[in-house]
Structures are given as structure tokens and as C-alpha cells.
Amino acid sequence: MNSAGHTSPLSEFVKQQLADGKQANGLIYEKSPYLLQHAFNPVHWLPWSDEAFGRAERENKPIFLSIGYSTCHWCHVMAHESFEDEKVAAFLNENYIAIKVDREERPDIDQLYMAATQEISGNGGWPMSVFLLSDRRPFYAGTYFPQESGYGRPGFLDLLQQIHVIWQEDRSKLTGNAEVVTNRLRTIASATETEKPLSDELLHRCFQQAAQNFDREFGGFGSAPKFPRPAIFDLLLRYDAWHRNDQAREMVLVSLKKMAQGGMYDQLGGGFHRYSVDGQWRVPHFEKMLYDQGQLAGLYFDAYQVSRDPFYLQIGTEILDYVLRDMTDSQGGFYSAEDADSVDEYDRNRHGEGLFYLWQQAEIINFLGVEYGEIFNFFYGVQADGNALADPMAEFHGKNILYIARSLAATAQKFGKKEQEIHKILANAKQTLFVGREKRPRPHLDDKIITAWNGLMISAMAKGFRVTGDNRYLHGATRSAVFLEKNLFNKDTKALFRRYREGEAHFQGQLEDYAFFVQGLLDLYEAGFDSHWLELAVELTTRQIELFSDEPQGAFFDSPATAKDILVRMRNDYDGAEPAGNSVAAMNLLRLAQITENKEWYKKAETILSFFAGGLQAQPFGRPTMAAAYDLYRQQPRQIIITGSPEAADTRQLINLINTFYLPTTIILLADNGPGQLYLEQYMPFIKNMSAVEGKATAYVCENFTCKKPVNSVQELASLIAPAKR
């Protein structure tokens, strides 16, 4: 039985393991790649289910809850050390009910117990290890525990034994802990933020907080480890667009360039690794997440619009090309992640982080020959004894992480060649090494399809099409939207599912699934002007309000009202690796309120901003997407309405002109005298009166509900919408 209470067909992976004589546990019918990684542990894992909690109550046992995801390096380490160990498994099986959760399938469970873990231990992360009562209340929690005591952490078996003794001899201590932690969680979830009047000061404060934390030498914020924070870069670009602030602009452009020149970027195959363990973006944690690719690709296209530097355009297109090549299902959905770990091509019994991406100097010379190999190694910082700066465990000893160590000019001077010739040599060398690398054992691919993350990638692909004109990106965005609508949208209930894999859509959609997908649909409309996506965005937003609203307080819950298997419904406004659902939802409501003239949706967005105003005013640096929503809220509404056939050359000229500019708070609509215009007219009747002037495609620029004189030349339109010169 799976966590939905029904039997699913066994996956091919499971069938093969059973054929090999392996013994399965209660995860055997799950679809999650992470859960299936543990389906043949000696631990008697169960999925999150009423059955598991009922057994804990009947057998009078505490629950050990382990939460992780399939591309998590330290999850793999703890699994190998403890969950595959017969002695540990025997004790766990005898004295606990063991439950496994994939945090990417159930972000609501993850969010709740992450909050508990942070309350109990002061920090969080994955693997998350939580001990619960049978009523789901947590009484102790931590993250990674080694098998034996070390690294300042208790050994996992020692911890299990200690908690077992307390369970037998002083259980009231554990139930008391559970009561305290649960009350704290309920307080956090139900708290009404102290309302403060919103003002533009919060945008200035966010800029100031970013400037104080900015690394002027290497870009990014703070010291090692360094994470890409797409949300803060997005806010800084918006701040520059409004305030013409060179420092905000340069913080973004410098950071994006340094990130893409470092080892955190896959110099051969495109796409970003999760984060850098050092301060120079040199040594990455090698997993690749779809949500990073989606946010960062769009950001690089924005940077290109702002700077006109082709470097940013190149990186944006390489990210999208990587996703289309390696992260796309045959039906159009985008996969979730690629692992950091892989198998050594020379020793198939050895697994390690980054093995797929690392190079020895001699390997490169062997592939490229001495002359071209030396040029490549000079440019990409390859050394005979390896080049990892931050490698405290010597895991990368003798290996090289490719990064741009020197400029084309310096390389050309070193080898006595022209820059154009060096550029061609490096391009050919990269292709040769990429082909060679493809023969290595690939990292594990988590091929589940997450609605929210697909929404982020739809936005990126739509942006890529608008900036480059490459139809592959519009096609990629459209295929994903079609896939989600067909496979993860229930046409009867108008509700979304969270995850799809091997023919099964499962788990109720969370707030971020609705918000990110709606954002993707709005961006897709502005790329291809198919009004169907606008209609679906309106439909999903209506359902989102029904499922997630908390009318007395205003802000959305992160899980739906129909969720009955979690202890507390949480809500979040922190824009971290992914933006908060409330932040994106507020932005969507403001955009849709302009299109549909739905004043209630405008008020709903206002209510969200008001609810989180206290935290937003105090620490906007932690809430940059919410701050960006406020920026949109405070702007006078502006739409550009193009009349004309979308396929006509004169229409495309006007649209292409618009797409050259960075216009983060402008909505683009098309009046094509077709179904799309009819759909818009029910909300914006004045569009009926907008027609082509002199038979040519025409642009109407409307600000604060007043339209300027229509124009139908590129030059005239540019004069109306081009950002002011610095």
C-alpha cells in the first residue's frame, strides 16, 4: 500500500531488486526516487500514512521520522552508515516505527518538522531526523547523525538507545517536550504579524542590507558557503529600474558574472550546481536542482536586457539548453534534480561527490592533445595536483573543478595567438570534453515532475523566448504547461496535484504549486499570447483562494484546507532557495488584478503585504520577493496593448522591441481580433475600441488607467517605453 492507501504498480527498479532476491520494506509501492532508494534497507520503513501512526499507537512505540530527498549527499551518507547497517536496523525495527518522507513530495510535512527541528536543536537541514509521538507531535529532532559519535554529534545508535530508555522509564519527559514544541509551532502558525504601514523605505532598507552583506571581490552575499539567491538579485534589478541605482545594478551584474565563471557553474554542460562551499564560487556542492535553473536562467536574461553584455545571454541560453537536453521528460515535463554523487568510471565500486564533473590534468591532455590541452588548462585553472581550494576532507585530491581562471586576452598573450583563435580553440575543446564526459556514469536523475518547479522553469523558458526569439524555448514552456494541465490538474475539482511520476499524479498541490504555476502561465501568455493560459491562471487563482485563504488573518496557508494528515498548517514569508508561496501569490494577484480589473484580488494582495508588513519592514533582505511584490503594488499600473496578428511582421517588430527592454512592472497584452481579444474584453471592455492605425500593428501604452496616443512604429514605441538614460 502506498501513502494514498492504494496499491501502485511496482516500478521497474523494484522488480529488478526483487528478482535479485532482495527483501523489501514498506516503501516498495512508492513512486518517489528517494523513498525507493530506501525500499530495500533492512529498516522496516513505512511511508507517511494513517497506517503507520496507527501501528505506533497500537504497539506503544515512538516514531522515527526521516526526511530527505534523492539528491541529498548527507542523506546518502547517513543511509549508508546507519540505515543499511543490520545492527542499527534491528534496534530501530524493534523499538520504533520508522517513517520516510520525501521533502520534495511533501513540503508541508518538511516545513512543519523543519520548524520543530530548528526550535529543538537551533539549526536545520537534511537529512532531517525527528522523533514523534503517535499523534504526530515532535519531542526531539536533529539532522545528520553519524553511526558513531563524532563531529560534535551523538552516534545514531547511541541516540536511539538513549531515547528508548527515556521512553521506558520517564516518558512524561518526552510528552512534555512534545507539548512545548507543538504549542510553539501553533503559535508560529497562528501569529498575527504586527501591522506596520508599508512605505518605500523598506525597498531602500533591502538595498542597504544587501550592500552591507555584499562581497565586493567575488560577488554574492556573506562568506562561505555561498548560495545563489535569485530573489535578492531580482529585487536589486527592480530597485535599479525604479531608482536608477548603479550600485544595486553592479551588485547583480558582478555576482552573476563571478558565479558563472566559477566552478559552481558547469562549464561544459551548462546549469548551476546547488551552492559553493567556498567564498569564490570555486568548489560546488555538485547537485543540480530544477528550481535553481529556472530562477537563475530568467535572471541572466534580465541581466542581459539591463547590460547588453552577451555573456549573460550566453549563460541564460546554456542553462535552458541543459534543461531541455538532460532534464526534460519525453512528454514535456521537467525533472526535479541531478545528484551530486556518481560512480567512478574507473572503479565502479566507488561512489563520490562530483566524480562526473572532475578532471585530472592528464585526462584533458589525453583528450585534447598537448597544445590545445595546455591552452584549455591555463584558461580553466587546471593543475597537475588539483585545484580545489576548499576541500577539508581531501575528497577532490588530484582532481580539478573547471572554472574560468584567466581571461581570453591573458590566454591569447600567453600562447601568442589572437583572442578569436583562442575562443574557437576553447569552444572546440569544451565540446570534445563534453562528449567524453557523457561516457562516464551519470549522476542519479530524480525524474519526478514537481508542479511548482515546472512553473519556475516555464517562466524561464518564456523569458528565454522573449529575449532570444528561439522558438525551442517557447515550445519547451508550452509543452510543460500542457503536461501539467493534462496530468496534474483535476478538471473536476479545479485542483492541482503536487507530483507526477511513472504515470501517477499524487499529493495535494501546495500554495507554491499554485503560485509558481500561475506565475509561469502569466509569463507564458506574455511570450506567446495564447489566452488559454490566461484563462487557466484565473481559474487556478480562484481555486487557490478557496483552498489556502485564512480570512481572519489574510495571508495564505502553505498547505490546503483539505490537508488532514498534518499537525499544524504553516505559512511562510522567507524567500530562500525558492521564493515563498505568499510572495509569488501576492505578485500574481497584483498582475491579474490589472488584467481582470478584479478589485478583490488587488485587496487580497494588499492584505498579504499588510499581514507580513512587520517582518518586511524590519528584514526585507530575507523577503526580497515580497518586497518586489510591494514594489509592483506601489507602482502606477502600466500595460502595453498591441493590436495586430501575432504572426504578422509588423506585430512581431513591436513585440520584439518591447522584449529588448527590462520592464518588470509592465504587463503586455495582445488584441488580435480573435479568441484572445474576446477573452480580454470581458474584463477590459475598452480593448474593443483599440484598433490598428492605418492598417498597421499598433501599440497602446496605458499608465494609471490612461492610454497615450497610439503608435505603430518601433521608434515611436521606443520613445514611450525605453528606460531613462543614466
C-alpha atoms as one frame of an Amber mdcrd trajectory, in Angstrom:
protein
   0.000   0.000   0.000   1.301   3.472  -0.718   0.685   6.645   1.256  -2.603
   7.220  -0.541  -3.890   3.897   0.719  -3.862   2.093  -2.611  -1.534  -0.355
  -4.290   0.564   1.073  -7.104   2.240  -0.950  -9.819   5.781  -1.868  -8.903
   8.434   0.214 -10.621  10.965  -1.479 -12.882  13.660  -0.697 -10.322  11.742
  -2.555  -7.604  11.015  -5.518  -9.872  14.706  -5.897 -10.627  15.667  -5.706
  -6.957  13.090  -8.351  -6.060  14.312 -10.529  -8.908  17.785 -10.281  -7.403
  16.450 -11.709  -4.162  16.457  -8.555  -2.063  13.998  -8.087   0.797  11.706
  -5.065   0.551  10.148  -2.893   3.235   7.000  -0.772   3.305   8.259   1.712
   0.694   8.047  -0.813  -2.133   4.917   0.678  -3.750   6.045   4.305  -3.586
   6.970   6.354  -6.654   9.431   8.755  -5.056  13.012   8.050  -6.171  14.124
   8.973  -2.650  11.790   6.513  -0.973  12.700   3.819  -3.469  16.379   4.349
  -2.639  15.404   3.093   0.834  12.898   0.405  -0.178  15.487  -2.344   0.373
  17.077  -1.081   3.585  16.887  -3.549   6.480  14.968  -0.809   8.308  11.227
  -1.536   8.169  10.354   1.839   6.682   6.752   2.894   6.168   5.501   5.860
   4.150   3.723   8.712   5.914   0.233   7.307   6.448  -2.513   6.778   8.987
  -1.474   3.118   8.982   1.999   3.979  10.255   0.728   6.222  13.053  -1.949
   3.691  13.971   0.688   0.999  14.320   2.776   3.249  16.574  -0.219   3.735
  18.852  -1.151   0.050  18.910   2.414  -1.098  19.562   3.115   1.689  22.048
   6.241   2.856  20.193   7.675   6.250  19.325   8.149   7.201  15.684  11.440
   7.922  13.996  10.740  10.220  11.042  13.473  10.666   8.438  13.005  13.415
   5.837  15.283  13.968   2.858  15.439  13.901  -0.915  17.073  11.712  -3.504
  19.951  14.008  -4.498  20.953  14.891  -0.917  24.611  13.993  -0.269  24.398
  13.696   3.520  21.180  11.722   3.191  23.214   9.170   1.237  25.916   9.197
   3.910  23.508   8.566   6.781  21.725   5.882   4.776  24.985   4.038   4.120
  26.262   4.380   7.682  23.061   3.637   9.580  20.030   2.637   7.542  21.928
  -0.083   5.682  23.506  -1.381   8.900  21.873  -4.557  10.226  22.606  -3.779
  13.887  21.141  -0.275  13.718  18.163  -1.515  11.705  17.427  -4.308  14.184
  17.261  -1.896  17.120  15.221   0.632  15.177  12.760  -2.031  13.986  12.261
  -3.479  17.454  11.726  -0.229  19.311  10.412   2.343  16.834   8.072   2.817
  13.908  10.242   4.195  11.112   8.705   6.590   8.558  10.360   8.029   5.446
   9.225  11.248   3.719  10.465  12.820   0.507  10.545  16.540   1.317  10.017
  17.413  -2.341   6.760  15.461  -2.456   5.536  16.714   0.905   6.916  20.217
   1.540   4.156  20.747   4.123   5.458  17.931   6.322   9.012  19.086   5.756
   8.190  22.704   6.634   6.406  21.744   9.842   9.116  19.462  11.183  11.901
  21.737   9.979  10.391  24.421  12.186  10.305  21.884  15.022  13.910  20.850
  14.387  15.046  24.470  14.482  13.126  25.047  17.717  14.659  21.944  19.334
  18.223  21.970  18.019  18.771  25.531  16.840  19.538  24.528  13.267  18.096
  22.544  10.386  18.937  20.711   7.212  18.746  17.332   5.563  18.606  14.520
   6.353  16.142  15.635   8.991  15.745  13.231  11.897  12.672  13.752  14.063
  11.199  11.697  16.899   7.399  11.827  17.277   4.592  10.595  19.431   1.878
   8.587  17.689  -0.275  11.743  17.498   2.400  13.359  15.263   3.783  15.709
  17.920   7.607  16.002  17.856   9.663  15.651  21.048  13.262  15.528  19.763
  14.947  16.363  16.447  18.237  16.889  14.661  19.720  16.476  11.212  22.558
  14.131  10.252  23.728  11.756  12.962  26.859   9.670  12.297  26.738   5.993
  13.135  29.340   6.523  15.849  29.615   9.628  17.988  31.753  12.298  16.302
  31.774  15.730  14.699  30.213  17.000  17.929  27.165  14.812  17.300  25.895
  11.737  19.159  26.081   8.452  17.298  22.755   7.446  15.803  22.557   4.072
  17.567  23.528   5.692  20.876  20.758   8.246  20.369  18.188   5.546  19.595
  19.172   3.669  22.736  19.061   6.773  24.938  15.601   7.791  23.719  14.382
   4.197  24.158  15.486   4.224  27.806  13.679   7.513  28.453  10.599   6.168
  26.634  10.545   3.205  29.003  11.464   4.971  32.239  10.446   8.644  32.022
   8.023   9.066  29.146   6.451  12.141  30.666   9.672  13.996  29.869   9.189
  13.258  26.170   5.471  14.055  26.152   6.249  17.295  27.964   8.783  18.199
  25.293   6.198  17.382  22.623   3.633  19.663  24.280   6.058  22.592  24.466
   7.270  22.226  20.873   3.771  21.754  19.449   2.432  24.807  21.272   5.313
  26.800  19.875   4.539  25.573  16.337   0.886  26.513  16.713   1.871  29.954
  17.952   4.134  30.470  14.954   1.437  29.318  12.536  -1.368  31.423  14.036
   0.585  34.550  14.857  -0.754  37.800  13.521   2.067  39.980  12.329   2.295
  43.403  13.917   0.937  45.618  11.198   3.158  48.486  10.194   2.378  50.952
   7.450   4.271  49.965   4.323   6.491  52.562   2.747   9.187  52.834   0.126
  11.656  52.842   2.988  11.542  49.035   3.008  12.967  48.961  -0.535  15.776
  51.305   0.472  16.437  49.183   3.553  16.623  45.989   1.496  19.165  47.653
  -0.784  21.174  48.828   2.219  21.125  45.386   3.830  22.298  43.850   0.559
  25.085  46.420   0.217  26.268  45.727   3.768  26.497  41.990   3.070  27.902
  42.250  -0.456  31.264  40.622  -1.238  32.896  43.271  -3.400  35.686  40.970
  -4.570  33.807  37.809  -5.523  30.174  38.879  -5.592  27.304  37.373  -3.687
  26.493  37.987  -0.044  28.320  36.960   3.079  31.109  34.418   3.278  31.388
  30.686   2.673  29.317  28.704   1.974  27.711  30.852  -0.710  24.271  30.203
  -2.102  22.816  31.832  -5.186  19.910  33.989  -4.066  17.959  34.718  -7.230
  15.239  36.520  -5.282  17.575  39.189  -3.905  19.175  39.756  -7.322  15.712
  40.135  -8.844  14.774  42.728  -6.241  18.003  44.673  -6.797  17.360  44.861
 -10.538  13.853  46.123  -9.835  15.277  48.654  -7.384  17.680  49.881 -10.047
  14.875  50.125 -12.613  12.919  52.345 -10.230  15.747  54.289  -8.588  18.485
  54.195 -11.283  20.941  52.968  -8.675  24.265  51.945 -10.197  25.387  50.147
  -7.049  22.319  47.895  -6.999  22.832  47.099 -10.673  26.520  46.348 -10.249
  25.929  44.056  -7.259  23.792  41.896  -9.547  25.999  42.009 -12.624  29.228
  41.351 -10.722  27.706  38.479  -8.754  26.173  36.796 -11.794  29.423  37.048
 -13.721  31.535  35.679 -10.853  29.062  32.836 -10.260  29.093  31.793 -13.909
  32.882  31.984 -14.122  33.290  29.756 -11.078  33.167  26.023 -10.556  29.605
  26.307  -9.277  28.652  26.626 -12.929  29.044  23.542 -15.131  31.491  24.954
 -17.663  30.994  22.062 -20.091  27.319  21.189 -19.882  25.621  24.318 -18.579
  23.495  24.682 -15.488  24.320  25.634 -11.899  25.228  23.394  -9.004  23.441
  23.959  -5.726  25.925  26.186  -3.902  29.621  26.893  -3.375  31.370  25.625
  -0.250  33.977  28.399  -0.549  33.657  32.147  -0.933  34.913  32.327  -4.534
  32.244  30.158  -6.221  35.055  27.699  -6.965  34.133  24.448  -5.193  30.467
  23.498  -5.517  28.141  21.094  -3.844  27.515  19.314  -7.104  23.786  18.569
  -7.149  21.710  20.416  -9.744  18.179  21.470  -8.851  15.472  22.457 -11.318
  14.325  25.353  -9.140  17.808  26.902  -9.325  17.967  26.575 -13.109  14.534
  28.164 -13.536  15.203  31.195 -11.373  18.798  31.768 -12.498  18.119  31.443
 -16.232  15.464  34.148 -16.061  17.803  36.326 -14.023  20.615  36.051 -16.588
  18.202  37.102 -19.337  17.188  40.076 -17.188  20.866  40.948 -16.730  21.343
  40.841 -20.478  18.413  43.199 -21.027  19.895  45.583 -18.481  23.537  45.416
 -19.595  23.533  44.261 -23.236  26.548  42.130 -22.298  26.337  38.915 -24.389
  27.978  36.962 -21.554  24.687  36.934 -19.621  22.741  35.923 -22.717  25.120
  33.017 -23.265  24.721  31.725 -19.711  20.929  32.020 -19.829  20.722  30.045
 -23.066  23.191  27.419 -21.821  21.050  26.825 -18.726  17.909  26.346 -20.819
  19.754  24.127 -23.281  20.973  21.962 -20.397  17.411  21.604 -19.069  15.995
  20.740 -22.498  18.778  18.221 -23.068  19.060  16.485 -19.683  16.090  17.449
 -17.516  13.057  17.120 -19.781  10.609  14.235 -19.958   9.553  12.927 -23.360
   6.042  14.279 -22.644   7.305  17.763 -21.817   7.532  17.911 -18.031  10.783
  18.995 -16.392  12.593  16.657 -13.991  13.493  17.659 -10.438  17.233  17.227
  -9.938  20.532  15.544 -10.652  22.575  14.111  -7.805  25.917  15.378  -6.560
  27.255  11.825  -6.255  28.098   9.395  -9.030  30.102   6.252  -9.698  33.819
   6.398 -10.520  34.272   5.473 -14.188  37.430   3.501 -13.355  36.222   1.868
 -10.138  32.517   1.029 -10.277  32.533   0.143  -6.579  33.472   3.691  -5.649
  30.892   6.445  -5.269  31.728  10.040  -4.586  30.611  13.623  -4.869  31.361
  15.392  -8.130  33.067  12.451  -9.838  31.114  13.078 -13.047  32.405  16.656
 -13.241  36.025  16.376 -12.021  39.096  16.109 -14.230  42.715  15.124 -13.890
  45.139  17.247 -15.854  46.451  14.222 -17.770  42.922  13.257 -18.845  42.435
  16.605 -20.515  45.776  16.414 -22.321  44.824  12.935 -23.483  41.545  14.185
 -24.945  42.805  17.416 -26.473  46.464  16.856 -27.205  49.317  18.785 -25.662
  48.924  22.145 -27.443  45.184  22.596 -27.068  45.182  20.853 -23.684  47.637
  23.369 -22.267  45.552  26.267 -23.577  42.406  24.791 -22.054  44.106  24.040
 -18.733  45.532  27.546 -18.498  42.167  29.184 -19.174  40.188  26.875 -16.823
  42.710  26.744 -13.981  43.582  23.051 -14.267  46.630  21.987 -12.222  48.647
  18.799 -12.018  47.843  18.281  -8.319  44.244  19.530  -8.487  42.777  22.954
  -7.917  40.108  22.642  -5.172  40.523  25.498  -2.701  38.116  24.294  -0.049
  38.468  20.539   0.289  38.838  19.836   4.024  38.293  16.085   3.608  40.600
  15.816   0.564  37.693  14.350  -1.383  38.865  16.019  -4.602  42.597  15.363
  -4.172  44.398  15.419  -7.515  41.203  16.422  -9.338  40.208  19.673 -10.993
  36.999  21.665 -10.969  36.729  23.679 -14.161  36.398  27.421 -13.668  37.373
  30.453 -15.726  40.727  31.288 -14.176  42.025  33.704 -16.794  40.701  35.995
 -19.486  40.768  35.413 -23.214  43.240  38.271 -23.506  45.642  36.774 -20.966
  45.365  33.355 -22.585  45.967  34.790 -26.050  49.027  36.652 -24.803  50.370
  33.548 -23.032  50.193  31.391 -26.142  50.876  34.036 -28.781  47.511  33.770
 -30.519  44.615  36.088 -31.300  41.644  36.163 -28.930  39.297  34.998 -31.679
  41.508  31.952 -32.277  41.647  31.157 -28.556  37.857  31.453 -28.359  37.463
  28.909 -31.176  40.009  26.511 -29.633  38.239  26.641 -26.272  34.791  26.119
 -27.824  36.001  23.035 -29.696  37.812  21.744 -26.622  34.692  22.131 -24.485
  32.677  20.131 -26.990  35.321  17.381 -27.113  35.448  17.081 -23.334  31.659
  17.241 -23.052  31.328  14.280 -25.426  33.983  12.426 -23.454  32.271  13.181
 -20.157  28.968  11.835 -21.452  30.539   8.367 -21.477  31.046   8.458 -17.720
  28.423   7.029 -15.345  25.911   9.840 -14.913  24.710  11.077 -11.547  21.337
   9.789 -10.399  18.451  11.664 -12.023  15.414  12.393  -9.872  12.825  12.169
 -12.618   9.727  13.097 -10.661   7.917  16.138 -12.022   7.015  18.814  -9.448
   4.289  21.289 -10.383   5.852  24.285  -8.606   9.314  23.810 -10.069   7.888
  23.330 -13.545   6.148  26.657 -13.061   9.515  28.311 -12.381  11.017  26.733
 -15.492   8.036  27.729 -17.640   8.749  31.327 -16.616  12.419  30.928 -17.556
  11.671  29.336 -20.920   9.108  32.044 -21.699  11.654  34.703 -20.802  14.285
  32.947 -22.912  11.997  33.022 -25.930  11.175  36.685 -25.449  14.839  37.670
 -25.239  16.342  35.346 -27.859  13.425  34.686 -30.210  14.400  30.992 -30.141
  11.195  29.007 -30.640  12.651  25.996 -28.817  12.151  27.840 -25.558   8.547
  28.816 -26.242   7.925  25.227 -27.297   9.554  23.948 -24.080   7.456  26.247
 -21.904   4.258  25.344 -23.742   4.902  21.585 -23.582   5.412  21.785 -19.826
   2.212  23.805 -19.349   0.288  21.312 -21.486   1.783  18.439 -19.477   0.826
  19.977 -16.136  -2.698  20.787 -17.260  -3.199  17.286 -18.630  -1.569  15.278
 -15.837  -1.517  17.378 -12.661  -4.754  19.381 -12.883  -8.054  17.828 -11.841
 -10.629  19.338 -14.208 -13.493  18.355 -11.914 -12.212  19.839  -8.658 -10.080
  22.530 -10.382  -7.269  21.497  -8.030  -3.605  20.743  -8.667  -1.571  17.721
  -7.719   1.983  18.167  -6.485   3.962  15.355  -8.120   3.898  13.149 -11.215
   5.997  10.056 -11.816   5.562   6.841 -13.786   2.021   7.690 -14.805   0.840
   8.673 -11.325  -0.181  12.152 -10.172  -0.223  12.312  -6.386  -0.310  14.569
  -3.313  -2.384  17.697  -2.959  -0.862  20.790  -4.506   0.660  23.234  -2.039
   0.439  27.027  -2.198   3.736  27.181  -4.087   2.389  24.780  -6.732  -0.500
  27.128  -7.464   1.522  30.329  -7.182   4.549  29.245  -9.231   2.423  27.631
 -11.929   0.174  30.704 -12.196   3.273  32.881 -12.478   4.547  30.606 -15.242
   1.219  30.812 -17.053   1.194  34.615 -16.920   4.750  34.709 -18.257   3.861
  32.173 -20.947   0.929  34.321 -22.039   3.193  37.353 -22.416   5.571  35.264
 -24.542   3.147  33.590 -26.943  -0.169  35.410 -26.270  -2.267  32.255 -26.094
  -5.209  33.398 -23.961  -5.872  29.825 -22.810  -3.014  30.200 -20.345  -4.509
  33.412 -19.029  -7.830  31.652 -18.508  -6.130  28.802 -16.646  -4.227  31.287
 -14.465  -7.517  32.936 -13.481  -9.133  29.562 -12.799  -6.252  28.355 -10.621
  -6.080  31.609  -8.691  -9.774  31.359  -7.879  -9.255  27.830  -6.557  -6.094
  28.853  -4.708  -8.037  31.475  -2.765 -10.657  28.873  -1.814  -8.090  26.324
  -0.618  -5.434  28.399   1.126  -7.034  31.596   2.446  -7.122  32.394   6.134
  -9.726  35.108   6.122  -9.332  36.346   9.707  -5.595  36.888   9.216  -5.252
  37.477   5.483  -2.134  35.641   4.379  -2.360  32.241   2.736  -1.516  28.995
   4.485   1.112  26.943   2.657  -0.994  23.775   2.693  -4.636  23.451   1.604
  -7.637  23.382   3.900  -8.262  19.832   2.697  -4.961  18.607   4.229  -5.995
  16.365   7.134  -2.771  14.470   7.864  -0.554  17.237   9.248  -0.384  18.524
  12.788  -0.288  22.265  12.016  -0.832  24.254   8.818   2.110  26.624   8.474
   2.711  29.758   6.453   5.971  31.287   5.387   7.286  34.584   4.057  11.020
  33.805   3.831  12.331  33.906   0.264  15.160  31.383   0.342  16.274  28.873
  -2.276  12.744  29.253  -3.615  10.544  32.301  -3.078   7.771  31.948  -0.522
   4.373  30.969  -1.877   2.778  34.043  -0.305   5.304  36.327  -2.024   4.634
  34.961  -5.503   0.894  34.755  -4.843   0.834  38.462  -3.958   2.685  39.281
  -7.169   0.285  37.160  -9.229  -2.774  38.769  -7.666  -1.472  42.237  -8.495
  -0.750  41.254 -12.105  -4.122  39.564 -12.530  -5.955  42.443 -10.869  -4.622
  44.707 -13.616  -5.660  42.313 -16.372  -9.080  41.366 -14.998  -9.789  44.602
 -13.111 -10.724  42.414 -10.135 -10.546  44.816  -7.205 -10.983  41.991  -4.683
  -7.769  40.381  -5.901  -5.957  43.675  -5.544  -7.239  43.896  -1.963  -6.182
  40.296  -1.350  -2.634  41.133  -2.404  -2.765  44.224  -0.203  -3.862  42.051
   2.715  -0.921  39.672   2.234   1.514  42.579   2.203  -0.138  44.050   5.267
  -0.013  40.756   7.165   3.732  40.395   6.640   4.457  44.124   6.922   6.271
  43.889  10.256   8.865  41.409   9.078   9.025  43.007   5.651   9.825  46.419
   7.080  12.384  45.059   9.548  14.187  42.489   7.384  13.344  42.941   3.691
  16.658  41.250   2.765  15.105  37.965   3.906  11.880  38.691   1.988  13.011
  40.131  -1.372  10.188  38.627  -3.445   7.653  40.036  -1.018   9.468  43.367
  -1.319   9.253  43.015  -5.117   5.506  42.459  -4.774   5.321  45.657  -2.755
   7.294  47.407  -5.496   4.670  46.315  -8.026   1.889  47.359  -5.614   3.295
  50.875  -5.238   3.793  51.425  -8.981   1.181  53.038 -11.169  -0.384  50.284
 -13.324   1.095  50.126 -16.816   0.035  47.962 -19.744   1.199  47.816 -23.333
  -1.558  46.544 -25.617  -0.560  45.512 -29.123  -3.221  45.286 -31.818  -2.441
  43.021 -34.735  -1.973  39.435 -35.794   0.780  37.760 -33.722   2.268  36.194
 -36.862   2.420  39.431 -38.853   5.831  41.015 -39.343   4.788  44.462 -38.107
   3.277  42.964 -34.949   6.441  40.981 -34.285   8.548  44.104 -34.721   6.658
  45.904 -31.969   6.717  42.862 -29.679  10.420  42.289 -30.306  11.131  45.919
 -29.468   9.307  45.549 -26.147  11.268  42.391 -25.393  14.602  44.174 -25.655
  13.825  46.233 -22.548  13.781  45.255 -18.885  10.223  46.204 -17.873   9.498
  44.282 -14.648   6.265  46.080 -13.747   4.718  46.336 -17.229   2.008  43.958
 -18.447   1.945  43.058 -22.151  -1.382  42.166 -23.822  -2.356  41.333 -27.384
  -5.611  42.385 -29.057  -5.649  40.120 -32.111  -9.354  40.265 -33.092  -9.509
  36.600 -32.159 -10.439  34.457 -29.132  -7.732  36.082 -27.047  -9.179  39.534
 -27.507 -12.696  38.288 -26.784 -11.449  36.826 -23.518  -9.773  40.085 -22.517
 -12.804  42.178 -23.468 -14.926  40.627 -20.732 -12.565  42.231 -18.208 -11.302
  45.216 -20.189 -14.142  46.362 -22.499 -12.153  49.346 -23.729  -9.980  46.983
 -25.777 -12.859  46.805 -28.270 -12.053  50.344 -29.290  -8.369  49.640 -29.832
  -7.686  49.082 -33.496  -4.791  49.163 -35.898  -3.898  52.656 -37.065  -3.576
  52.964 -40.848  -3.833  49.189 -41.116  -0.582  48.620 -39.230   0.041  46.857
 -35.953  -0.338  49.466 -33.226   0.826  49.822 -29.624  -1.240  51.444 -26.889
   0.796  52.355 -23.806  -1.536  52.846 -20.854  -0.393  54.168 -17.485  -2.541
  54.668 -14.412  -5.675  53.835 -16.446  -4.930  56.439 -19.128  -3.660  55.500
 -22.576  -1.185  57.569 -24.540  -1.586  58.312 -28.223  -1.331  55.010 -30.174
   1.883  54.451 -32.129   2.774  51.980 -34.842   6.466  52.490 -35.424   9.324
  50.939 -33.486  10.921  54.337 -32.958   7.778  55.906 -31.510   7.175  52.950
 -29.199  10.778  53.014 -28.006  10.422  56.680 -27.102   7.479  55.812 -24.845
   8.829  52.747 -23.022  12.633  52.866 -23.071  14.078  53.322 -19.564  15.533
  56.742 -18.942  19.224  57.029 -19.725  21.612  57.154 -16.789
